[in-house]
Amino acid sequence: MSGDGNQITVVIVGSQKFMVLVIFRYETCTLLGYDMEVGLLVPLVLFLLQPLQHIEVVIIHDYTLPGVNKLVESFSERWAATTLLTATPAPDLSQLLVALTSFHTNDLRYMVLLCSANTTWTVFDMVSRHNLESKRVRWLVVTENLHLADSLRNILREGSMVGLAAQVTSNMYKIFSSYVNHNNQMSFQEVGAWRGQNEDRRKGSLLRPLFPEIVNLYRDFQGRQLVTSAVDYWPFFELKVLENGTTIAWRGTDVHVINTLSSYLNFTYRVEVPADQMWGTVKKDGTVTGMVGEVANRRAHLALDEITITDSRETVVDFSNPYFFDTTSIVSRAPAEKNRSLAVFYPFTSLIWIILVIVTLLMGPLGYLFSRVHHQLTQTFDSTHNERSRNVGPSFDSGRIKWGSEPGLRGVEMFCFNMFRTIIIQGNLLPASSWPLRLVFFSWYAFCVILYAVYAGTLTSYLTRPSFEKPIDSLEDLLEARERGVVGAYTTGTSTAKIFEVAEKNTAAIGAIVGFELDAIRYLGKDYYIARNNFCPQPCGIVCPSGAPYTPILNMVLSQMVQSGLVDKWHRNEVDTFKQSAFQGKEGGQGEGTNVAVKPLTLDHLQGAFYILASGALLAANVLFIEGVAHYLTSSHSSAK
């Protein structure tokens, strides 16, 4: 419903006496139109809310404070939607949950609590027991009990931002603001006072904000010691146990992260290992295990150790922004070196070789066709020129080249032979007597020069440097590798078990790249290959309690680390350090960066050329044998006749 254009939503909560929640949109401190009969309650509340504009306020009361009746009447007169209900035997938690969690925007919600000390304590007890703390909720408590702050210290937890106005005299209130002290306990500090007797004599002042900005509040933790939950999991968080039994963070990517946070935000930390030494999950019965459980149950302030952000975990804790992504990749055995016996064929693929053979075979008939057509045309238009230009082309007579016939009248085998001579850079014995034939030869010469240069350079590289089979860099490559006998990837089990499968069998395993890389270095040395194309990124973040007010400042600092590349640098340094220590001694202290010396060519490099020579000689012998048999059969047949 609405009143003068201002919408209002009503939520009812019962208490041991009589309590109602009125949710309204607060615009200015003059909306209520209070008068002297209301007493000091309304002007006090309006004073505390005065600096705040366009905020959503929830008023919770039970008619124990003087002036509450008139306050409710003022709301009822202003907005007809105000509803009063009889009290229930106990506070209705479901309705309080609605008021604390029904956020449609990122705006702050102010909860004004005008109840007795017992009811106030009960409300905050429910908030603590059900993890209802939120960085978007501010609590404003007005009480007649000056010692209520001492009582609330034992029930409040970090995440509940509380402003307290305690009555000192009949016309004076002291104003306190909650904070977390050096011992990680909730406490209150006085920030101002308010007094008033009549409408003309109401005055208050605040020495500091009642609700300071969270980001500014947590830029400096004032040297607090935070409890960090972690397990021994290098390269992210390696732990070391000292002689006195104390567990400390020793090295790792996340150790660099927490050390940078502690230095930048001015806090120290103590490492606690969960009893089950696991990362943590939410069970069906609602219990939470591992590091996530330590934070969810408020036994730790944060946890970080490559903890993946999942939907189930986010139901019980808050996560910072992702600062590291552990992607899924494929690990296989290192590509084997290719057999050099056929190295002469490596510069080109099979398709290129086939195309070259076809093009070479076609260029002979093409040259013959151009020469023949040109001969026919010139003979038709100029018979005299044809007669004069006869005896121009080469001819074969007993293995010797003679010049006594036209090229257009020679057989196509002559053109095919000369095109083959050109492709191996041996020159052309056919003169180009016509421009069409000259253009054909020119384009063929240019093609052969480029082809020869590319082939010669690539062949030299293949012969002097080792060449390897095609690695598995993607899922498509994995499918192609099945033709080479690579078994389908395994996706279950630990990374160590998968690495042993890769080592013992011709398999390729799929899993998280970090665990794979470390286990591969540990058990396979350099005989492994990790695909360059990764997929299914898994974001990792810092675990914080639900509603933790320091999550925004952690996000700010983490963003600076990620954008500057520090996190990736720390991680690569850890892995590279492990590689150096793992390979040291196995190869005389030489690392992966050692240059490969260029070696002279041996028979092993050039045996492919000898294969071609031997194959040609064998083929020639077979042809000679077939010709001999055919000649013998022909002679026998002629003699029989």
N, C-alpha and C positions, 0 to 999 in steps of 0.2 A: 504494500500500500504506500501511499505518499502523502506528504503534507507540505504545502508550499513548494512543490517540485522536488522535495528531498525524499528519496526512497528509504524504506526501513524494512529490515528483516528481524523477526523475533524468534529467539531460541530460548526454551524454558529448561531450567535445571532445578531439581528439587534439592533440599538440604534437610538437616535435622530440624530446622525450624521452618523458615519460609524464605525461599530464594527464587529469584527470577533473573534471566539474562535478557538484556535488551540490546540488540545490535542496531546501531544507527550510523549514519554518515555525518561526521562532525565537520561543519563548515567554518563557523566562527564562534567565538566565545559568548556571543550575545543571543544565540538561537533560543535558549531555554526560557528567557524572560523571567528569571527567578525574582523573588521578592524576599523581604526580611523574614517571613514566616518559615522559609525553607531553612534558615540557620546558616551555619558556616560550611556545611558539607558541599553544597553546589559550588559556591565561589572557590573553595579549596580545589575541588576537582578541575574546575575550569582554569584555575591558575596553573595547575600542573600540566594541563593539556594545551594551554594558550600558545606556546611556541609552535605547536604542531597544526598544520593545516591539511585539510582534505585527507583525513585518516579515518580508518574504520575502528570503532570503539565497541567493546563488549562490556556491559556493566553487570556484575554479579553481586547480589546483595541478599541479606536475610532479615532486614528490618531491625537489626540490633543497634545500629548507629543512630544518633539523634538526627532528624531531618531526612531520613530515608523515605518516610511516608510521603512527605511533601515533594521529595525528588521524584518518586514514582508517579505522584499525581501530576507533576509538571510534564513528565514524559507522556502520560496518558492524555492530558489535555492537548499537548502539542501534536501527538500522533495517536490516532484512534486505534492503531494496530497493537498497542501495548496490551499484553495479556497477563493476568495474575492467576496462578494456580496454587492449589494447596500443596504443602510440602510432602515429599515422599519420605519413607523411613530413612533413606540414605541418599547421598548425592548420586544423581543419575550419570554414570560415566559415559554412556553412549551419547547423550546430548552434549557433554563437555568435549567429547571427541569431535563432534560436528563443529563446535565453535573453534576448536584449536587446529583443525585440519582442513576446513572447507575454504581453501584459498583458490581464488580464480585468477589472481594476478600476483605479482611479486611485491605488492604493497605490504607495509607493516600492519599488524593488527595489535591494538592496545586492549588489554584485559584489565578493567577496573574492578578491583575486588573490595567490596564494602560489606564485610562479614565479621562475625565474631572471631576471636583468636582460634578457637577449636575448628570452626568451619574453614578458616584460611589454611590452617595446618593440614586439614583433611584434603583440601583441593590440591595443595602442592605435593602431598604424599601420593595422590593418584597420578599427578604429572610425572613424578620420579619413577614410580613403580611401572608405569606403562610407556616410558620413554617418549613423553609428549613435549620434551624441550624442542624449541625451534628458534632458529636465528631470525625468524620473521615475526616473533611474538614478543611483546613487551608487557610486563605485569606492573600495574600501579595499585598498591595496597594502601588503604586508609584504615587506621586502627586507633583505638583508645588505649591500647596496651603498649607502653613504651618499651617493654622487654620482649615484644614479639620478634624482633630481629634476632635475639639470642636463640629463640626457639627455632626459627627458620633456618639458621645456619646448619643445623644437623640434618635437614631434610632436602634443602636445595642442592642442586648439582649444576656444574658448569653447563651453560646453555640456556639457563633461565635468567633473563635480564629483568631484575626487580627494582622498582622504585618504591620506597616506603615512606609514608607520611604518618608519624606517630604523634599522638596528642600529648603535650607536656602540661599545659594548663587549659583552662576552659576556652581560651581564645588563641592558643599558640600551638603550632605543630612544628616538629623537627623533621626535616626531609633527608632521607638516606638513599644511597645508591649501592647496589650490590657489585661485588668484584671478587675475583679469585686471588687469594693472597699467595705469598711465596711458598706456603706449604700445600698448595693445590686445594685449599678449602675455601668454601664460599664465606664471604664476610660482607659487612656493611660499613660504609664511610659516610659521614655527614657532609651534605653538599649544599645545605641552605635551610631556611626557616620561613614560616608563614604565620602571620597573626592577623586578627581582625575581631572587632566588636560590633560594629554596625557597617552600614553600606558605605559610609564615607571614610571609614578607618580600617581598610583591609589592605594589607601590604605584605609582600613576600619578595625574596631574592634567592637566587641560586648562584653559588660560587663556581660551580662547574655544571656541565650538562647532566641532567638526571639520567638520560640514556645516551651515552657517548656512541659515536659511530664505531661499529665493530671493527672495521678495517684499521682505524686509527688506534683503537683500544689494544689490538693484538699485534701492532707493529713492533712492540717491545714486550716480551713476556716477563720482563723484570727478573731475569735469572732463574725462573722456575725450572724445576726438574720434572720432565715429562717421562712417563713410562711408555716405552716402545716395545711392542710385541714382534718377535722375529724368530726364525728358525735358521739353523746352519745350512745355507744353500748358496754356495759360491757358483757363479761370479757376482751374485747380487748382494748377499749378506753373509759373509763368513764370520763366524763367532770364534772367540778365543777365551778359554777358561784360565784365569790367573791362579796362582798358587793358593790364594786365600778363598778360592771357590767363586769369585766374582766373574760373571760372564760379560765380556765387552765386545763391541763391534770392532772387527779386525780389519777387514778389507772387503771391497766389492762395489758394484755400481750404486746400489742403494745406500751403502755406507757413505759414499761421497754425497749423495743427495741429502741424507739426514744431517750430516756434518755441516753442509752449506746452509741448510735451513736453521740449524741451531746457532750458527755464527751470525746469520743475517737477522734473525728474530730474537736473539739474546735468550736462549734457554739451553739447559743441559738435558741429557736424557739417560735413562737407565734401561738396559735391555732385559726383558723377561721372556723366557721361552715357554710356550704353552705346554701343558702336560702331555698332550698327544703328539706334539711336534708336527702338526699339520697346518695347512693353509686355512682350512675351515669351510664348513658348509652348513646349510640350514636343513635340519632333519625334519621328518614328517611330524614329530611330536612338538616341534617349535624350538627345540634346543639348538644352540649354535656351537660348533666345535672350532678348534684351532685358533689361529691368530684372529680371525674374524670374530670368533666368540669372545675372546678376551676384550676386544674393543666394544662389542655389543653389550657386554655385561659390565662395562665401565671399570674394568680392572686395568685397562691400558688407555692411554690418551690417543694413540695412533699405532698403526702397523704398516710396515712396508717391507716387501720381500718378493718382488715380482708377483704381486697378488692381482689376479685377473678380475676385472669389473664384470660382474654377472647380475642378471635381473634378480635372482634369488637372494644374493648377498645384499643388494641395495634395499631389500625390504626390511633389513635389520640394522644396517649401518649406512653412513654416508661415505661417498668416495670423492676424492679430489679429482681434478681434471687429469686425463691420462698424460703420463710423462714418458712412457715407454711402450712400444708395441712389439710383442713377440709373435712373429708371423709363422705360418705353417710352410714347410718346404719339403723337398725331396732329397734324400741322401742316398747315394749309390757309390759303388766302388769307382775309384779314379779311372778315367778313360784309358784304355790300353793303347800302347804305341802301335801304330800301323805297321804291317809287314812291308819292309822296304824292297822286297823282290819285285813289286809292281809299282815302284815309286815313279817310273816314267809316265804312268797314267794318272797320277794324283793331281797334276795341275788343273785338269778339266774333269767335270762330272761325266757320268756315262751318257747323259743326254747330249752334252756338248760334243763328245767324241762321235756319237751317231750322226749329229747334224754335220760335223766336219766331213765325215766320209761321204754323206749324201751330196753335200755341196761340191766336194771335189769331183765326184763322179758326174755331176750335172754340168760343171763348167766346161768340160771337153765337148760334149754335144752342143752346148750353147755357142761356143766359139766356132765350131764347125757350121752350125746353122747360119750364123751371121756371115761367115765367109762364103757359104754356098749361095745365100740369097743375094749378097752383093755381086757375086760372079754372074748370076743370071741377069740381074738388072743391067750391069755394065755391058754384057754381051748383047742385050736387046737394043740398047740405045747407041752403042758405039762398037760395031763389029771390028772396026780397024784397031781400036784401043785394045779390044780383047785379044786380037791376033798379036799385037805388039807386047801385051803383058803376059802372054803365055810363057812358059818356061821360067816361072818366078819362084814357085814354092819348093820346099825341100822334099826329097823322096829318099827311100831306103833301097839300097842295092847291095846285098851281101854284107849288111851291117854298116855300110858307109853312107853318109848323107850326101845326096846329090841335089842339084838345083835344076830340075827339068820339068816340073809340073806345077800347076796352080794349087794354092792352098785350098781353094774351094773345092778342088776335085780330089783332094787326098782323103783317105779314110778317117773316120772319127777317132780311131785309136791313136793317130798321131796327135790330135788335140788333147786327148785325155792324158797321154804320157807327158806332154809339155806342161799341162796344168799341174800335174803332180810334181814335176821338177820345180815349178815356181813356188809351191807351198813349202818346200823344204829349202828354199833360197838357193836353187841351183841354176837359175837362169832359164830363158825361154829360147828355143831354137827356131821358132816360127816367126818370120817377119810379119808385121802388121801392115798390109798393103792398102787397107781401107780404114776410114775414120770409125765406123761402127766397131770394127774389130779392135782398133786402137783403144777405144773407150772401154771395151770389155777387159782388155789386158791391163789398162791403167787401174781400174777398180779392183781387179783381182790382185795386182801387185800390192796396192795399198792394204788390202785385207790381209795378205800373207805377211807383210812386214809387221803389222800390228800384232797379228796372231803369234808370229815367231818370237817377238820381243816379250809378249806376255807369258808365253810358254817357257821360254828360256829363264826368265827371272823367277817365275814361280817354281820351276823344277829345281833351280839352284837352292831356293829356300827349303824345299822339301828334302833335298839330299843332305844339306849341311845342318839342318835343324830337325829335331825329332817332331814327328807329326802324330796326332792321336785320333782315336775314334771320336765320333760326335758325342758330346756329353749330354746328359739328361738335364735340361734346363727348364722344362715345363711339363705339364701333364700330356701335351701332344707328343713331346719327345719320349715320354714314358711308354706311350702306345707304340711308337715306332721301335723302341728298344726291345719290345717283345719279339720282334723278328730276329734279334741277336740272341735270344734265349733268356732275357731278363725276366724273372718271375714277377708277378703282380705285387704291388706295394702292400705292406702290412700297416695297419692303422691302430692296432691294439697292443697293449703291453707298454713297459717302460722304454725310455729312449735307449738305455743300455742293452736291453734284450733285442731291440731292433737293430742296433749297431752290430751285435754278434751275428744276427741273421745276415746282414750285409757282408760281414767278413767271411762267414763260412759258406754262404751260398751266393749265387748270382741274383741278388734281390735288390729292390729299391724300396726304401721305407719312407713313410710320410709322417711328419710330426712337427713339434715345436723346434724351431731352428736353433735356439740357444742350447737346449739340452743335447741335441744332435751334434752340434759342433764340438762341444766339450768332450762328449763321450767318444766321438770319432777321433779327435786328437789323442785322447788317452789310450784307446785300444787299437786304432788303425794307423796311427802316425800320420803320414801324408797320403796314404792309400785310400782316400775318400774324396767325394765330390759333392758339394751342396749346390742345388739348382739356383740359378740367378733369379728366376721368376718365383716370387713368393705369393701366397694367397692366404685368405682368412686371418687378417690381423686380429690379435687379441690384446685389447688395451689393458694396461696395468696402471693402478693408481694407489694413492695412500688411503688407508682405511681410517675413518674418523667416526666417533660416536654420532648417533642420530641427533641432528640439531646442533652439532658442535659449532660454536661461533667463530672458531679460528680457521674453519675450512676456506673461507674466501681469501684470507691472507696467504694461506698455503698455495692456493691456486695462482695468486699473483706471482709469488716467487718461483713456483714451478714453471710457469709460462716463460719467465725470463731465462731459466736454465735451458728449457727446450729450444726456445728461439735462438739462443746463442750457440746451440750445438754441444753444450757441456755434457748432457746425459749420454748422447751417442759417443762422445769422445771418451768418457769414463768407461763405458762398456767395452769399446774397442781396445782400450789400453789394458783392461783386465784380460781379455781373450788373447791379445798379442803377447802379454807377459807369460801366460800359460803356454802358448805355442813355443816361445823361445826356451822355456825351461823344459818342455817335453822333448823338443828336437835336439837340445844341446847334448852333445856326447854321442848321439846316434850317427851324426854326420860330421864328426870332427869339429863341431862348433860352428859349422856353416849354416846360416839361416836360409830362408826361402828366397831371399833377394840375391843370392849368389849368381853371378852371370854364368851362362853356359858358353863354354869356349867353342869356337868354330873349329871343327876337325876336318882333316883332309878326307877326300872321298876314297872309299875302299871298294872291294868287290861286292860287299854287302849292299852298297848304295847303287851299284850299276848292274846288278845281276839281271834286272828287268830288260836292259838292252841286249844282254846275251841271250835271254829267253826269246826275244824277238828275232835275233839273228838265227838262232837254232831252229826256231819255228819256221822261218822262211826257207832255210836250207832243207828242212825236212819236207816242207810242202813242195819245193822244187824237185826233190828226189821222187816224191810220189807222182808228180805230173810227168816227169821223165819216164818213170816206169809205166804209167798209163799210156803215154805216147808210143813207147816201145812195144807194148802189148798190142796196141791198135795197129801199128805198122806191121807187126808180125802177122796179125790176123788178116790184114788187107793183102799182104804179099802171098799168104797161103791161099787165099781165095782166088787171086789172079792166076796162080800156078795151076790150081785145080781146073780152071777153065781152059 
